[in-house]
Amino acid sequence: MARLRLRRPRSPHLHRPPESPRLRSLASQSLIYGMGGIVSKLVGVFLLPIYVKPEYAGRAAFGTSELVMAAITALAIFLRLGITNSMSRFTVGDPDNHDWRPVVQTVFVSVLIASTVASLVGLLFLPQIAELLQCSHTVAATGIAGLWVTMNYDVIARVYRIERRARAFVVWTILNIVLTVILTFLLVVVWRFKAEGILLANFVGTYIVFFILVIARWEVLGLHFDRALYRRMLSFALPLMPAGLALWALNFADRFQVQRFAGKGDLGSYSIAAKLSLGIMLVLGAFQTAWPPFAHSIRGNDQARQVIREVFTYWNAVMCWALVALTLVSAPYVELALASDVHNALPVVPLLMGGAVLYGAFTVVNMGVNISMRTRMTPIITGASALLNIGLNFWMIPAWSILGAGISTLIGYAALLWLGWWNAQQSFPVSYDWWRFAKICAVTTGFCALSLTIVPAASLIGIVIRGLLIVAFPFGLAAVGAVTAADRKRARSLLAMRKGKQPDPGIDVEVAAP
């Protein structure tokens, strides 16, 4: 059973180690959070053959369920008004605040009210919602129920994040996944509920875990609402809500355009490409979970700019390696495990993963805006990037179907990164190594081109070559100078520290006192 008290991590101002232990702490937290995501995404990919098999759900039903999930995500962003995103800033990011419970309780009550009112209104307009999404009333009603639990579960999940109780968070996540797998087998395979079964399997497990956590953490949650605190949080968070919607548009709006311009069948293929690209998203999600508390803990540190610069470089190198690996692996999986009518999803996968990598880079450079609290330009920047993506889709989807949607998504995220960097430099300038970034992108593009055009997908020799290319990627980065000898020395030092050994001579490392 989870502990009842809200635990506050040791103040980062008591002792400030240099960037090496800090980067190691960020990597460790990201890895632990990522474990739950790894299991979740692996299960999702494992279930894909069941989802797209015509006798169980089918390509069109899977696309419909993913469209409903996209709509839920958008509504949740709008209804929360960005308030949950401010929890890290008003807890970990506020060193003078020694009692975090008013923040958590205020957020919990506000989201509870918003989600309940929205669900009741949704039920009143159920026929109109079903017509808008081009789905049955049952599917629409299931989506409304999913909206309520999605919004409220997110608040409790964030409590574990700001407490940095990553292991406990992963335990509850895995329980949710196990329930989802069991329910998917029953609802989709045994009882053949198609899109309704896919959605119910996801939401019922979340409901069960949510109510368990509400009981376990009630002392922390409660029903206290501080109006003055809410207004302060809202003034910080409200400008971020349009930005969140714009980011949703970058990631999900193309589903609606694919449905309109290419049809439900191609929507299913595009949803499969998105599901396969979630392999990169699990690392992104883990990093997003660990990065805000980590970054806020160093915002008063003289070395903060250097740490952010280092994180930007290492993020892109590591994530592009993951992108290449998943691109090489996804081809045999699609060819061998999925029906031939969804093979057109394969070239879209690296494009969507590339967008995720660029978004992760944006979260790094945009931290300067959050630290300075000058967030007014953020909605404009994200909105402009989303409009670019949506506008390109009107031309690219009719011309190139789902491949066009993938290309426009990549372009949209590239614009987001550039505009986000420009905005952050105005208030919190950081000197990034863009030349190394360009080299990493070039090597990544070359390896992905080999996977899609030259290396066989389903043969034994092709699979062996793909494995060798995964191993060869870091050597490719080293060959063009994207990874230096100093980087390799830093990596060895961090590994030595992880194993409890002394760091290499010449590396300035100080371990925080217990």
Secondary structure as UniProt FT lines:
FT   TURN            12..13
FT   HELIX           19..52
FT   TURN            54..56
FT   HELIX           59..80
FT   TURN            81..82
FT   HELIX           83..86
FT   HELIX           87..90
FT   TURN            91..93
FT   TURN            95..96
FT   HELIX           101..124
FT   HELIX           126..133
FT   HELIX           137..162
FT   TURN            163..164
FT   HELIX           166..184
FT   HELIX           185..190
FT   HELIX           194..216
FT   HELIX           218..221
FT   HELIX           227..237
FT   TURN            238..239
FT   HELIX           240..261
FT   HELIX           264..297
FT   TURN            298..300
FT   TURN            302..303
FT   HELIX           304..337
FT   HELIX           340..345
FT   TURN            346..347
FT   HELIX           348..365
FT   HELIX           367..372
FT   TURN            376..377
FT   HELIX           378..427
FT   HELIX           434..453
FT   HELIX           460..479
FT   TURN            480..481
FT   HELIX           485..498
FT   TURN            499..500
FT   TURN            505..506
//
